[in-house]
Amino acid sequence: MSERRVIVYPPSGTGGRRVRIDERILGTAYSLHDLTVFLRNAGLTGWDELDVVESEWIEWHEGGPEVWRG
């Protein structure tokens, strides 16, 4: 995982945050649960929401894991 870059973009005005790993857009997450599912599907099996919140690999733009609306 250390070679992969996870970016969670700023919340949109209508809600949700775009999620990217490396150059691949995974989709728009509307909650911490959504983001966790995206990351599991991308190969981070066994991760739960606490792992996502505490991860140093995730780069949060304009708000952390508690911010989902713009």
Biopython code that builds the backbone (N, CA, C, O; Angstrom):
import numpy as np
from Bio.PDB.StructureBuilder import StructureBuilder

atoms = [
    (1, "MET", "N", (0.816, -1.194, 0.000)),
    (1, "MET", "CA", (0.000, 0.000, 0.000)),
    (1, "MET", "C", (0.857, 1.254, 0.000)),
    (1, "MET", "O", (0.409, 2.285, -0.502)),
    (2, "SER", "N", (2.048, 1.217, 0.530)),
    (2, "SER", "CA", (2.863, 2.414, 0.646)),
    (2, "SER", "C", (3.184, 3.019, -0.710)),
    (2, "SER", "O", (3.523, 4.200, -0.786)),
    (3, "GLU", "N", (3.086, 2.249, -1.775)),
    (3, "GLU", "CA", (3.380, 2.756, -3.108)),
    (3, "GLU", "C", (2.148, 3.361, -3.775)),
    (3, "GLU", "O", (2.259, 3.939, -4.856)),
    (4, "ARG", "N", (1.002, 3.241, -3.164)),
    (4, "ARG", "CA", (-0.237, 3.736, -3.750)),
    (4, "ARG", "C", (-0.638, 5.038, -3.078)),
    (4, "ARG", "O", (-0.432, 5.222, -1.878)),
    (5, "ARG", "N", (-1.204, 5.923, -3.850)),
    (5, "ARG", "CA", (-1.633, 7.215, -3.334)),
    (5, "ARG", "C", (-3.156, 7.274, -3.348)),
    (5, "ARG", "O", (-3.779, 7.140, -4.402)),
    (6, "VAL", "N", (-3.750, 7.475, -2.182)),
    (6, "VAL", "CA", (-5.202, 7.578, -2.054)),
    (6, "VAL", "C", (-5.533, 9.039, -1.790)),
    (6, "VAL", "O", (-5.014, 9.644, -0.852)),
    (7, "ILE", "N", (-6.404, 9.600, -2.629)),
    (7, "ILE", "CA", (-6.821, 10.990, -2.461)),
    (7, "ILE", "C", (-8.335, 11.033, -2.337)),
    (7, "ILE", "O", (-9.060, 10.446, -3.139)),
    (8, "VAL", "N", (-8.798, 11.745, -1.307)),
    (8, "VAL", "CA", (-10.224, 12.009, -1.138)),
    (8, "VAL", "C", (-10.392, 13.503, -1.389)),
    (8, "VAL", "O", (-9.915, 14.332, -0.614)),
    (9, "TYR", "N", (-11.071, 13.832, -2.473)),
    (9, "TYR", "CA", (-11.222, 15.210, -2.917)),
    (9, "TYR", "C", (-12.216, 15.968, -2.047)),
    (9, "TYR", "O", (-12.951, 15.355, -1.272)),
    (10, "PRO", "N", (-12.247, 17.304, -2.166)),
    (10, "PRO", "CA", (-13.184, 18.109, -1.367)),
    (10, "PRO", "C", (-14.630, 17.704, -1.624)),
    (10, "PRO", "O", (-14.965, 17.212, -2.702)),
    (11, "PRO", "N", (-15.481, 17.913, -0.626)),
    (11, "PRO", "CA", (-16.901, 17.604, -0.805)),
    (11, "PRO", "C", (-17.512, 18.480, -1.892)),
    (11, "PRO", "O", (-17.157, 19.650, -2.041)),
    (12, "SER", "N", (-18.424, 17.902, -2.637)),
    (12, "SER", "CA", (-19.149, 18.680, -3.651)),
    (12, "SER", "C", (-20.304, 19.414, -2.978)),
    (12, "SER", "O", (-20.659, 19.123, -1.836)),
    (13, "GLY", "N", (-20.874, 20.352, -3.686)),
    (13, "GLY", "CA", (-22.008, 21.104, -3.152)),
    (13, "GLY", "C", (-23.235, 20.253, -2.927)),
    (13, "GLY", "O", (-24.077, 20.577, -2.090)),
    (14, "THR", "N", (-23.343, 19.162, -3.673)),
    (14, "THR", "CA", (-24.500, 18.272, -3.545)),
    (14, "THR", "C", (-24.219, 17.085, -2.623)),
    (14, "THR", "O", (-25.088, 16.241, -2.403)),
    (15, "GLY", "N", (-23.007, 17.029, -2.090)),
    (15, "GLY", "CA", (-22.627, 15.943, -1.188)),
    (15, "GLY", "C", (-21.771, 14.914, -1.887)),
    (15, "GLY", "O", (-21.860, 14.738, -3.102)),
    (16, "GLY", "N", (-20.958, 14.248, -1.133)),
    (16, "GLY", "CA", (-20.080, 13.227, -1.669)),
    (16, "GLY", "C", (-18.701, 13.765, -1.993)),
    (16, "GLY", "O", (-18.516, 14.961, -2.217)),
    (17, "ARG", "N", (-17.743, 12.860, -2.011)),
    (17, "ARG", "CA", (-16.350, 13.198, -2.289)),
    (17, "ARG", "C", (-15.771, 12.195, -3.273)),
    (17, "ARG", "O", (-15.897, 10.986, -3.084)),
    (18, "ARG", "N", (-15.139, 12.696, -4.317)),
    (18, "ARG", "CA", (-14.506, 11.823, -5.311)),
    (18, "ARG", "C", (-13.299, 11.161, -4.669)),
    (18, "ARG", "O", (-12.582, 11.783, -3.884)),
    (19, "VAL", "N", (-13.079, 9.897, -5.005)),
    (19, "VAL", "CA", (-11.993, 9.107, -4.427)),
    (19, "VAL", "C", (-11.113, 8.567, -5.544)),
    (19, "VAL", "O", (-11.604, 8.039, -6.541)),
    (20, "ARG", "N", (-9.808, 8.709, -5.360)),
    (20, "ARG", "CA", (-8.847, 8.252, -6.365)),
    (20, "ARG", "C", (-7.738, 7.463, -5.698)),
    (20, "ARG", "O", (-7.263, 7.821, -4.620)),
    (21, "ILE", "N", (-7.330, 6.382, -6.353)),
    (21, "ILE", "CA", (-6.115, 5.659, -5.974)),
    (21, "ILE", "C", (-5.201, 5.723, -7.177)),
    (21, "ILE", "O", (-5.558, 5.294, -8.274)),
    (22, "ASP", "N", (-4.016, 6.266, -6.957)),
    (22, "ASP", "CA", (-3.072, 6.511, -8.041)),
    (22, "ASP", "C", (-3.780, 7.324, -9.120)),
    (22, "ASP", "O", (-4.249, 8.425, -8.831)),
    (23, "GLU", "N", (-3.873, 6.836, -10.324)),
    (23, "GLU", "CA", (-4.519, 7.574, -11.413)),
    (23, "GLU", "C", (-5.947, 7.118, -11.675)),
    (23, "GLU", "O", (-6.582, 7.582, -12.622)),
    (24, "ARG", "N", (-6.451, 6.225, -10.856)),
    (24, "ARG", "CA", (-7.771, 5.622, -11.084)),
    (24, "ARG", "C", (-8.826, 6.220, -10.154)),
    (24, "ARG", "O", (-8.686, 6.162, -8.933)),
    (25, "ILE", "N", (-9.873, 6.791, -10.730)),
    (25, "ILE", "CA", (-11.003, 7.290, -9.937)),
    (25, "ILE", "C", (-11.866, 6.093, -9.558)),
    (25, "ILE", "O", (-12.290, 5.322, -10.419)),
    (26, "LEU", "N", (-12.120, 5.947, -8.257)),
    (26, "LEU", "CA", (-12.940, 4.828, -7.787)),
    (26, "LEU", "C", (-14.423, 5.168, -7.795)),
    (26, "LEU", "O", (-15.270, 4.284, -7.922)),
    (27, "GLY", "N", (-14.731, 6.449, -7.660)),
    (27, "GLY", "CA", (-16.120, 6.875, -7.636)),
    (27, "GLY", "C", (-16.311, 7.986, -6.630)),
    (27, "GLY", "O", (-15.347, 8.600, -6.172)),
    (28, "THR", "N", (-17.570, 8.240, -6.288)),
    (28, "THR", "CA", (-17.914, 9.263, -5.310)),
    (28, "THR", "C", (-18.439, 8.585, -4.057)),
    (28, "THR", "O", (-19.408, 7.828, -4.101)),
    (29, "ALA", "N", (-17.787, 8.867, -2.950)),
    (29, "ALA", "CA", (-18.211, 8.329, -1.654)),
    (29, "ALA", "C", (-19.081, 9.373, -0.955)),
    (29, "ALA", "O", (-18.773, 10.565, -0.976)),
    (30, "TYR", "N", (-20.156, 8.919, -0.344)),
    (30, "TYR", "CA", (-21.070, 9.806, 0.373)),
    (30, "TYR", "C", (-20.977, 9.622, 1.878)),
    (30, "TYR", "O", (-21.691, 10.275, 2.639)),
    (31, "SER", "N", (-20.090, 8.725, 2.302)),
    (31, "SER", "CA", (-19.910, 8.464, 3.731)),
    (31, "SER", "C", (-18.594, 7.724, 3.935)),
    (31, "SER", "O", (-17.972, 7.250, 2.984)),
    (32, "LEU", "N", (-18.197, 7.639, 5.166)),
    (32, "LEU", "CA", (-16.997, 6.885, 5.515)),
    (32, "LEU", "C", (-17.179, 5.417, 5.141)),
    (32, "LEU", "O", (-16.231, 4.753, 4.719)),
    (33, "HIS", "N", (-18.388, 4.923, 5.296)),
    (33, "HIS", "CA", (-18.666, 3.535, 4.916)),
    (33, "HIS", "C", (-18.432, 3.324, 3.417)),
    (33, "HIS", "O", (-17.804, 2.342, 3.021)),
    (34, "ASP", "N", (-18.936, 4.243, 2.582)),
    (34, "ASP", "CA", (-18.716, 4.139, 1.136)),
    (34, "ASP", "C", (-17.230, 4.097, 0.813)),
    (34, "ASP", "O", (-16.782, 3.262, 0.028)),
    (35, "LEU", "N", (-16.466, 5.001, 1.421)),
    (35, "LEU", "CA", (-15.032, 5.052, 1.170)),
    (35, "LEU", "C", (-14.365, 3.740, 1.568)),
    (35, "LEU", "O", (-13.508, 3.229, 0.846)),
    (36, "THR", "N", (-14.753, 3.208, 2.692)),
    (36, "THR", "CA", (-14.191, 1.936, 3.163)),
    (36, "THR", "C", (-14.471, 0.820, 2.162)),
    (36, "THR", "O", (-13.591, 0.007, 1.878)),
    (37, "VAL", "N", (-15.677, 0.776, 1.631)),
    (37, "VAL", "CA", (-16.038, -0.246, 0.636)),
    (37, "VAL", "C", (-15.202, -0.070, -0.626)),
    (37, "VAL", "O", (-14.704, -1.053, -1.173)),
    (38, "PHE", "N", (-15.041, 1.162, -1.095)),
    (38, "PHE", "CA", (-14.205, 1.417, -2.282)),
    (38, "PHE", "C", (-12.792, 0.875, -2.067)),
    (38, "PHE", "O", (-12.238, 0.205, -2.938)),
    (39, "LEU", "N", (-12.220, 1.169, -0.909)),
    (39, "LEU", "CA", (-10.842, 0.750, -0.640)),
    (39, "LEU", "C", (-10.724, -0.761, -0.502)),
    (39, "LEU", "O", (-9.735, -1.349, -0.939)),
    (40, "ARG", "N", (-11.716, -1.387, 0.098)),
    (40, "ARG", "CA", (-11.715, -2.859, 0.175)),
    (40, "ARG", "C", (-11.741, -3.458, -1.226)),
    (40, "ARG", "O", (-10.998, -4.390, -1.532)),
    (41, "ASN", "N", (-12.611, -2.906, -2.073)),
    (41, "ASN", "CA", (-12.721, -3.408, -3.450)),
    (41, "ASN", "C", (-11.448, -3.167, -4.244)),
    (41, "ASN", "O", (-11.185, -3.864, -5.225)),
    (42, "ALA", "N", (-10.658, -2.187, -3.829)),
    (42, "ALA", "CA", (-9.389, -1.880, -4.504)),
    (42, "ALA", "C", (-8.236, -2.713, -3.951)),
    (42, "ALA", "O", (-7.090, -2.543, -4.365)),
    (43, "GLY", "N", (-8.541, -3.614, -3.012)),
    (43, "GLY", "CA", (-7.513, -4.524, -2.530)),
    (43, "GLY", "C", (-7.121, -4.389, -1.075)),
    (43, "GLY", "O", (-6.263, -5.135, -0.604)),
    (44, "LEU", "N", (-7.719, -3.465, -0.347)),
    (44, "LEU", "CA", (-7.395, -3.307, 1.076)),
    (44, "LEU", "C", (-8.359, -4.149, 1.910)),
    (44, "LEU", "O", (-9.105, -3.627, 2.738)),
    (45, "THR", "N", (-8.328, -5.438, 1.681)),
    (45, "THR", "CA", (-9.245, -6.338, 2.372)),
    (45, "THR", "C", (-8.960, -6.317, 3.867)),
    (45, "THR", "O", (-7.813, -6.208, 4.299)),
    (46, "GLY", "N", (-10.006, -6.421, 4.625)),
    (46, "GLY", "CA", (-9.879, -6.436, 6.073)),
    (46, "GLY", "C", (-9.916, -5.054, 6.704)),
    (46, "GLY", "O", (-9.948, -4.938, 7.929)),
    (47, "TRP", "N", (-9.912, -4.011, 5.897)),
    (47, "TRP", "CA", (-9.974, -2.655, 6.452)),
    (47, "TRP", "C", (-11.381, -2.353, 6.908)),
    (47, "TRP", "O", (-12.358, -2.737, 6.265)),
    (48, "ASP", "N", (-11.472, -1.641, 8.052)),
    (48, "ASP", "CA", (-12.764, -1.149, 8.504)),
    (48, "ASP", "C", (-12.704, 0.375, 8.570)),
    (48, "ASP", "O", (-11.684, 0.965, 8.215)),
    (49, "GLU", "N", (-13.764, 1.008, 9.011)),
    (49, "GLU", "CA", (-13.832, 2.470, 9.019)),
    (49, "GLU", "C", (-12.764, 3.095, 9.911)),
    (49, "GLU", "O", (-12.243, 4.161, 9.585)),
    (50, "LEU", "N", (-12.433, 2.462, 11.015)),
    (50, "LEU", "CA", (-11.389, 2.992, 11.892)),
    (50, "LEU", "C", (-10.028, 2.966, 11.199)),
    (50, "LEU", "O", (-9.242, 3.901, 11.345)),
    (51, "ASP", "N", (-9.748, 1.914, 10.453)),
    (51, "ASP", "CA", (-8.497, 1.848, 9.679)),
    (51, "ASP", "C", (-8.415, 3.015, 8.695)),
    (51, "ASP", "O", (-7.356, 3.621, 8.533)),
    (52, "VAL", "N", (-9.526, 3.325, 8.045)),
    (52, "VAL", "CA", (-9.558, 4.412, 7.074)),
    (52, "VAL", "C", (-9.297, 5.751, 7.773)),
    (52, "VAL", "O", (-8.499, 6.556, 7.292)),
    (53, "VAL", "N", (-9.955, 5.985, 8.885)),
    (53, "VAL", "CA", (-9.787, 7.240, 9.630)),
    (53, "VAL", "C", (-8.346, 7.424, 10.081)),
    (53, "VAL", "O", (-7.824, 8.537, 10.034)),
    (54, "GLU", "N", (-7.704, 6.360, 10.511)),
    (54, "GLU", "CA", (-6.357, 6.450, 11.080)),
    (54, "GLU", "C", (-5.238, 6.303, 10.054)),
    (54, "GLU", "O", (-4.069, 6.471, 10.402)),
    (55, "SER", "N", (-5.559, 5.997, 8.817)),
    (55, "SER", "CA", (-4.546, 5.721, 7.810)),
    (55, "SER", "C", (-3.740, 6.961, 7.438)),
    (55, "SER", "O", (-4.295, 8.039, 7.228)),
    (56, "GLU", "N", (-2.442, 6.792, 7.363)),
    (56, "GLU", "CA", (-1.546, 7.851, 6.900)),
    (56, "GLU", "C", (-1.458, 7.868, 5.376)),
    (56, "GLU", "O", (-0.894, 8.800, 4.804)),
    (57, "TRP", "N", (-2.005, 6.858, 4.712)),
    (57, "TRP", "CA", (-1.928, 6.746, 3.247)),
    (57, "TRP", "C", (-3.003, 7.543, 2.539)),
    (57, "TRP", "O", (-2.943, 7.732, 1.324)),
    (58, "ILE", "N", (-3.995, 8.016, 3.298)),
    (58, "ILE", "CA", (-5.104, 8.734, 2.681)),
    (58, "ILE", "C", (-4.868, 10.234, 2.816)),
    (58, "ILE", "O", (-4.632, 10.750, 3.909)),
    (59, "GLU", "N", (-4.938, 10.914, 1.685)),
    (59, "GLU", "CA", (-4.753, 12.364, 1.627)),
    (59, "GLU", "C", (-6.139, 13.000, 1.526)),
    (59, "GLU", "O", (-6.820, 12.864, 0.510)),
    (60, "TRP", "N", (-6.544, 13.689, 2.579)),
    (60, "TRP", "CA", (-7.862, 14.313, 2.639)),
    (60, "TRP", "C", (-7.751, 15.771, 2.201)),
    (60, "TRP", "O", (-6.927, 16.514, 2.735)),
    (61, "HIS", "N", (-8.566, 16.187, 1.240)),
    (61, "HIS", "CA", (-8.564, 17.570, 0.765)),
    (61, "HIS", "C", (-9.807, 18.287, 1.284)),
    (61, "HIS", "O", (-10.933, 17.825, 1.100)),
    (62, "GLU", "N", (-9.580, 19.418, 1.932)),
    (62, "GLU", "CA", (-10.646, 20.280, 2.458)),
    (62, "GLU", "C", (-11.605, 19.544, 3.385)),
    (62, "GLU", "O", (-12.810, 19.487, 3.139)),
    (63, "GLY", "N", (-11.066, 18.999, 4.419)),
    (63, "GLY", "CA", (-11.872, 18.316, 5.425)),
    (63, "GLY", "C", (-11.461, 16.871, 5.560)),
    (63, "GLY", "O", (-11.063, 16.227, 4.590)),
    (64, "GLY", "N", (-11.562, 16.376, 6.761)),
    (64, "GLY", "CA", (-11.171, 14.993, 7.028)),
    (64, "GLY", "C", (-12.328, 14.035, 6.877)),
    (64, "GLY", "O", (-13.309, 14.327, 6.194)),
    (65, "PRO", "N", (-12.205, 12.887, 7.521)),
    (65, "PRO", "CA", (-13.205, 11.823, 7.355)),
    (65, "PRO", "C", (-14.590, 12.144, 7.903)),
    (65, "PRO", "O", (-15.536, 11.394, 7.667)),
    (66, "GLU", "N", (-14.716, 13.235, 8.620)),
    (66, "GLU", "CA", (-16.020, 13.600, 9.161)),
    (66, "GLU", "C", (-16.795, 14.544, 8.241)),
    (66, "GLU", "O", (-17.953, 14.853, 8.522)),
    (67, "VAL", "N", (-16.182, 15.008, 7.149)),
    (67, "VAL", "CA", (-16.792, 16.001, 6.259)),
    (67, "VAL", "C", (-17.206, 15.348, 4.935)),
    (67, "VAL", "O", (-16.363, 14.845, 4.191)),
    (68, "TRP", "N", (-18.523, 15.362, 4.649)),
    (68, "TRP", "CA", (-19.040, 14.736, 3.417)),
    (68, "TRP", "C", (-19.916, 15.646, 2.602)),
    (68, "TRP", "O", (-20.342, 15.265, 1.511)),
    (69, "ARG", "N", (-20.204, 16.838, 3.087)),
    (69, "ARG", "CA", (-21.014, 17.814, 2.342)),
    (69, "ARG", "C", (-20.232, 19.107, 2.211)),
    (69, "ARG", "O", (-19.521, 19.517, 3.128)),
    (70, "GLY", "N", (-20.378, 19.756, 1.034)),
    (70, "GLY", "CA", (-19.682, 21.010, 0.785)),
    (70, "GLY", "C", (-20.393, 22.215, 1.314)),
    (70, "GLY", "O", (-19.904, 23.335, 1.166)),
]
sb = StructureBuilder()
sb.init_structure("model")
sb.init_model(0)
sb.init_chain("A")
sb.init_seg("    ")
for serial, (resi, resn, name, xyz) in enumerate(atoms, 1):
    if name == "N":
        sb.init_residue(resn, " ", resi, " ")
    sb.init_atom(name, np.array(xyz, "f"), 0.0, 1.0, " ", f" {name:<3s}", serial, name[0])
structure = sb.get_structure()
